[in-house]
Amino acid sequence: SSPRKSWFFSKNKQVAGFYQRYNGIGGAGANITIDVLTVKGAGHMVPFDRPGPSVQMITNFMFPGKSGVDYSSTANTNPDPSLSKFLGSATTGRLYFTAFMVIILRIFN
């Protein structure tokens, strides 16, 4: 196994987590590499907790460079995505929830 290394997210190089690479030989004699990777600040639902780093991690895993997987690479992802599409729906969702709670309180009070 290799030592644990940091991987970084976005252009300002925030530590996004750590990874450790394990190499071995499988039952049929094939070389096997397994990367164990963590995403800092995320729980079980990584895409919900840390959407930016999770997209970067998955994209870099699916499309490795010529020298292998570089989890810190931003070549295939936008490190500064616009969240305007998503902010409106979250606000609307909160508005509906608030209206629902007001109606429930009126009914049961």
N, C-alpha and C positions, 0 to 999 in steps of 0.2 A: 504494500500500500504506500501511497505517497503522503506527505504531510498535509495537514489541513491548510487550505488557502482561502483567502477572502475573494469574493467576486463583487463587482460594483455595478450600480445602476445610475443611469443618466450621465449627462455631460459633466456634472459637478462631482462625479465619482463618490457618491454615497455608498458606504458598505451595505450591500443588499443581503449578505449572508455569507455562508462558508460552504466549501465543497471539499470532498476527499475522494480520490480516485483509487480504485482497487483493480488490479490486474490478476488474471489467473488463466488456467487452462481447463476447458470444459471436458465433459465425458468423451466426446468424439475427437479430442485433441485440438479443438478450436480455441483460439485466443479470445478471452472474454474480458471486457472492461466494464466496470460498474461505477457510476458516479453517485455518491451520496451527497445530497445538496440540501441546505437549509435556506429559508427565506426569513430574514430578520424581521421580527414584529408580526409574523403571521401565525395563525392557529391552523386548525384542520382545513379550513376553507381558504386556501392561499389566494385564489383569484378574487375573492371578496375582500380579504384583509389587505392585500398588497397587489393591486391589479397591474401596476406598471412593471415591477420586478418579475411578476409571474409571466407576463407576456414576453418579456425579454428572455427569461430563462427557457421557456418552452420553444420560442422561435430559434434561439441559438442551439438548442438540442436537436431540433428537427432539421436545421440547415447549417451544419458545421462548416467551418472554413477548411482550407487545404491542409492546415496543420492540426485539425481536430476541433473539438468543441471549445469555444472561448465564451464562457457565460457572461463576461463583462462587455462583450462586443455590442455596439449599437448600430452595426452596419445594416441589419435587416429590420430594425424597429425604429419607431419614432420615440426618442427619449423624453420629449416634451409634448405629449398628446393634448389636444383640446378637449376639455371636459364639458363644453357647453351643451352638447347633445344630451348628456346625462344629468346635468344639474336641473334642468327643467322638469324632468320626470320625478326626481327626488322631491322637489318642492311641491309638485302636484300631488304626489303620494302623501306627503305630510298634511297637505290641505284636506284631502279626502279623509284621512285618519282623524284629524281634528273635528271635521264636520260629523263624522260617524260617532265620535265620543260625545259630542254635544247632544246629538239626537238620543243616544242611549241614556245619558244623564237625565234628559227631559222626560223620557218614558218612565224611568224607574224612580224618579224623585217626586 
